[in-house]
Amino acid sequence: MNKYVRAQIAAAILAITGAAPAMAQDVIPYVVGFGGYSLGTQSGGGDVVSGTGFGGDFGSSAAYGGGLGVKIPVDNIAFRFDLTGNFNPSLGGDNHTGTLSDGTPVSAKVKASSDAYLATAYIDFDAGLPVVPFVGFGLGGAHKKIGTLVYSSPAGSFATVNGGNHEGVAWTGTVGATYTVIPHVEVDFAYRYIDAGTVNSGSTFTDLTNGSTQQLDSQISSRLQIHQFTAALRYLF
């Protein structure tokens, strides 16, 4: 790539990420794309019937995303900074459980999704191995969407609570390893933890037995945590 163009790309990404200045010839811009598998968990427990929480984890989803970044080699380590979109479109499931006042077990089926936009810094450690291990930490924002909750007992579906959308701060920690396939092309294998913040239902309860509705005192809420296992392809200019 033309050295002037490369320097301009690198300077723009460094300005956005707030990274420390570096000589343009020591800064290598890149594009990255990744795909894999996510598991959604929730913290805080709670009971989906009483409305104190979702009372279960959020199942699994495909995961994918990509973005732009820069790599700065310094002796036997390298610093990387990137801006990425991270998408988990099909979390959810029917393992959200609770109990009615008469002891009847109830489950709630719900679909969820989370889109995160993250600025992440990494350190690559070159120890002379075939792969280069790395760690990373990132911060950004997430948009979470909860679909309609459908409540069921052994006798069948009997109620719903409408879904909701919520934006908030997200942070991520990553560990993994990089393998150089050919010059300019690297492959990463990584585990990424994303704390996506709070997910909320809506506040309208509908009784399916008679069609009546009422407003809940508060939304059903839990904290969404995503465990992501991905492979990434990175091209360095």
C-alpha positions as CSV (number, residue, x, y, z in Angstrom):
1,M,0.0,0.0,0.0
2,N,1.2,3.6,-0.7
3,K,3.1,4.7,2.5
4,Y,1.2,8.0,2.6
5,V,-2.2,6.4,2.4
6,R,-1.2,3.8,5.0
7,A,0.0,6.5,7.4
8,Q,-3.2,8.4,7.0
9,I,-5.3,5.3,7.8
10,A,-3.2,4.6,10.8
11,A,-3.4,8.2,12.1
12,A,-7.2,8.2,11.7
13,I,-7.7,5.0,13.7
14,L,-5.2,6.1,16.4
15,A,-7.1,9.4,16.7
16,I,-10.4,7.7,17.2
17,T,-9.1,5.1,19.7
18,G,-7.1,7.7,21.6
19,A,-3.9,5.5,21.3
20,A,-0.5,7.0,22.0
21,P,1.3,8.6,19.0
22,A,3.7,6.4,17.1
23,M,5.9,6.7,14.0
24,A,3.7,6.1,10.9
25,Q,6.0,3.5,9.5
26,D,5.7,1.5,12.8
27,V,1.9,1.5,12.7
28,I,0.2,-1.2,10.6
29,P,-3.5,-0.7,9.8
30,Y,-5.7,-3.8,9.4
31,V,-9.2,-5.0,8.8
32,V,-10.7,-7.9,10.8
33,G,-13.7,-10.2,10.6
34,F,-14.7,-12.9,12.9
35,G,-17.4,-15.6,13.5
36,G,-18.2,-18.2,16.1
37,Y,-20.5,-19.2,18.9
38,S,-21.9,-17.4,22.0
39,L,-23.4,-18.5,25.3
40,G,-25.6,-16.0,27.1
41,T,-25.8,-16.1,30.9
42,Q,-27.4,-13.9,33.5
43,S,-26.4,-12.8,37.0
44,G,-28.6,-11.9,39.9
45,G,-30.9,-15.0,39.8
46,G,-34.6,-14.0,40.3
47,D,-37.9,-15.5,39.4
48,V,-39.5,-14.8,36.0
49,V,-43.0,-15.2,37.6
50,S,-42.5,-12.7,40.4
51,G,-40.7,-10.4,38.0
52,T,-37.5,-10.2,40.1
53,G,-35.3,-11.5,37.2
54,F,-35.4,-13.8,34.2
55,G,-34.6,-16.9,36.3
56,G,-32.5,-18.7,33.7
57,D,-29.7,-18.2,31.1
58,F,-30.1,-16.9,27.6
59,G,-29.0,-20.0,25.6
60,S,-26.7,-19.8,22.6
61,S,-26.3,-17.8,19.4
62,A,-24.1,-17.5,16.4
63,A,-21.7,-14.6,16.8
64,Y,-20.1,-12.5,14.1
65,G,-18.6,-9.1,13.5
66,G,-15.7,-7.1,12.3
67,G,-13.9,-3.8,12.2
68,L,-10.8,-1.7,11.7
69,G,-7.6,-1.4,13.7
70,V,-3.9,-0.8,14.0
71,K,-1.0,-2.9,15.1
72,I,2.2,-1.4,16.6
73,P,5.1,-3.8,17.0
74,V,7.6,-3.0,19.8
75,D,10.4,-5.5,20.2
76,N,8.9,-8.9,21.2
77,I,5.4,-7.6,21.9
78,A,2.9,-5.7,19.8
79,F,0.0,-3.4,20.7
80,R,-3.2,-3.6,18.8
81,F,-6.2,-1.2,18.9
82,D,-9.4,-1.8,17.1
83,L,-13.0,-0.6,16.7
84,T,-15.5,-3.5,16.1
85,G,-19.1,-4.4,15.9
86,N,-20.0,-7.6,17.7
87,F,-23.4,-9.2,17.0
88,N,-25.3,-12.0,18.8
89,P,-28.6,-12.2,17.0
90,S,-30.4,-15.3,18.4
91,L,-29.9,-15.6,22.2
92,G,-32.9,-16.8,24.2
93,G,-34.7,-20.1,25.0
94,D,-37.3,-21.6,27.3
95,N,-35.2,-22.2,30.3
96,H,-36.5,-19.2,32.3
97,T,-38.5,-20.7,35.1
98,G,-40.6,-19.8,38.2
99,T,-43.4,-21.0,40.3
100,L,-47.1,-19.9,40.8
101,S,-48.5,-19.3,44.3
102,D,-50.1,-22.8,44.2
103,G,-46.8,-24.5,43.4
104,T,-47.4,-24.9,39.7
105,P,-44.1,-24.8,37.7
106,V,-44.0,-22.1,35.0
107,S,-41.5,-21.5,32.2
108,A,-41.1,-18.4,30.0
109,K,-39.8,-18.6,26.5
110,V,-38.0,-15.5,25.2
111,K,-35.8,-14.5,22.3
112,A,-33.0,-12.0,22.9
113,S,-30.2,-10.3,20.9
114,S,-27.2,-8.1,21.7
115,D,-25.2,-5.8,19.4
116,A,-22.1,-4.4,21.0
117,Y,-19.8,-1.7,19.6
118,L,-16.4,-1.9,21.2
119,A,-13.0,-0.1,21.3
120,T,-10.5,-2.7,22.3
121,A,-6.7,-2.7,23.2
122,Y,-4.6,-5.9,22.9
123,I,-1.1,-6.9,23.8
124,D,0.5,-9.7,21.7
125,F,3.3,-11.6,23.4
126,D,5.8,-13.1,20.9
127,A,7.7,-15.9,22.8
128,G,9.1,-17.6,19.7
129,L,6.2,-20.1,19.5
130,P,4.2,-21.1,16.4
131,V,1.3,-19.0,17.8
132,V,1.4,-15.6,19.5
133,P,-0.8,-15.4,22.7
134,F,-2.6,-12.2,23.4
135,V,-4.9,-10.5,26.0
136,G,-7.3,-7.6,25.4
137,F,-9.7,-5.3,27.2
138,G,-12.4,-3.2,25.6
139,L,-15.1,-0.7,26.4
140,G,-18.1,0.5,24.5
141,G,-21.9,0.3,24.3
142,A,-24.5,-2.4,23.7
143,H,-28.0,-2.5,22.3
144,K,-30.1,-5.4,23.8
145,K,-33.4,-6.5,22.6
146,I,-35.8,-8.8,24.4
147,G,-38.8,-10.4,22.5
148,T,-42.2,-11.1,23.9
149,L,-42.1,-13.5,26.9
150,V,-44.5,-16.3,26.6
151,Y,-45.5,-18.0,29.9
152,S,-46.5,-21.7,29.9
153,S,-47.5,-24.2,32.5
154,P,-48.0,-27.9,32.0
155,A,-51.5,-27.1,30.7
156,G,-50.2,-24.7,28.0
157,S,-49.5,-21.0,27.3
158,F,-51.5,-18.6,29.5
159,A,-49.8,-15.2,29.5
160,T,-47.3,-12.9,27.8
161,V,-45.2,-9.9,28.7
162,N,-44.2,-7.6,25.9
163,G,-40.5,-7.2,25.0
164,G,-38.2,-4.3,25.4
165,N,-35.0,-2.6,24.1
166,H,-32.2,-1.2,26.2
167,E,-28.9,0.6,25.6
168,G,-26.0,0.7,28.0
169,V,-22.3,0.5,28.6
170,A,-20.5,-2.8,27.8
171,W,-17.0,-4.0,28.5
172,T,-15.0,-7.0,27.3
173,G,-12.0,-9.1,28.2
174,T,-10.3,-11.4,25.7
175,V,-7.6,-14.1,25.6
176,G,-6.4,-15.9,22.6
177,A,-3.7,-16.8,20.2
178,T,-2.7,-15.6,16.7
179,Y,-1.2,-17.7,13.8
180,T,0.4,-16.0,10.8
181,V,-0.8,-17.8,7.7
182,I,1.1,-15.9,5.2
183,P,2.6,-12.4,5.3
184,H,-0.2,-9.8,5.9
185,V,-2.7,-12.5,6.9
186,E,-3.3,-13.6,10.5
187,V,-5.8,-16.0,12.1
188,D,-7.0,-15.5,15.7
189,F,-8.7,-18.1,18.0
190,A,-10.1,-16.4,21.0
191,Y,-12.4,-16.5,24.1
192,R,-14.2,-13.2,24.7
193,Y,-16.2,-12.2,27.8
194,I,-18.7,-9.4,27.2
195,D,-20.6,-7.8,30.1
196,A,-23.5,-6.3,28.0
197,G,-25.3,-4.7,31.0
198,T,-28.9,-4.9,31.8
199,V,-31.6,-6.5,29.7
200,N,-35.2,-5.5,30.3
201,S,-38.7,-6.7,29.3
202,G,-41.5,-4.4,28.6
203,S,-44.2,-3.7,31.3
204,T,-47.4,-4.9,29.7
205,F,-48.8,-8.2,31.0
206,T,-51.5,-10.0,28.9
207,D,-53.7,-12.8,30.2
208,L,-54.2,-15.1,27.3
209,T,-57.2,-16.8,28.9
210,N,-59.4,-13.7,28.7
211,G,-57.4,-11.2,26.7
212,S,-57.1,-8.6,29.6
213,T,-54.0,-6.5,30.1
214,Q,-52.4,-4.8,33.0
215,Q,-49.2,-2.8,33.6
216,L,-46.5,-4.3,35.7
217,D,-45.0,-2.4,38.6
218,S,-41.6,-2.8,37.1
219,Q,-39.8,-4.4,34.1
220,I,-38.3,-7.8,34.4
221,S,-34.5,-7.3,34.5
222,S,-31.3,-9.2,34.6
223,R,-27.6,-8.6,33.7
224,L,-26.6,-10.2,30.4
225,Q,-23.1,-11.8,30.2
226,I,-21.9,-13.3,26.9
227,H,-19.2,-15.9,26.6
228,Q,-18.0,-15.9,23.0
229,F,-15.7,-18.4,21.2
230,T,-14.5,-17.1,17.8
231,A,-12.1,-17.4,14.9
232,A,-11.0,-14.2,13.2
233,L,-9.2,-13.4,10.0
234,R,-7.1,-10.3,10.0
235,Y,-5.5,-8.6,6.9
236,L,-2.6,-6.2,7.6
237,F,-1.9,-3.5,5.0
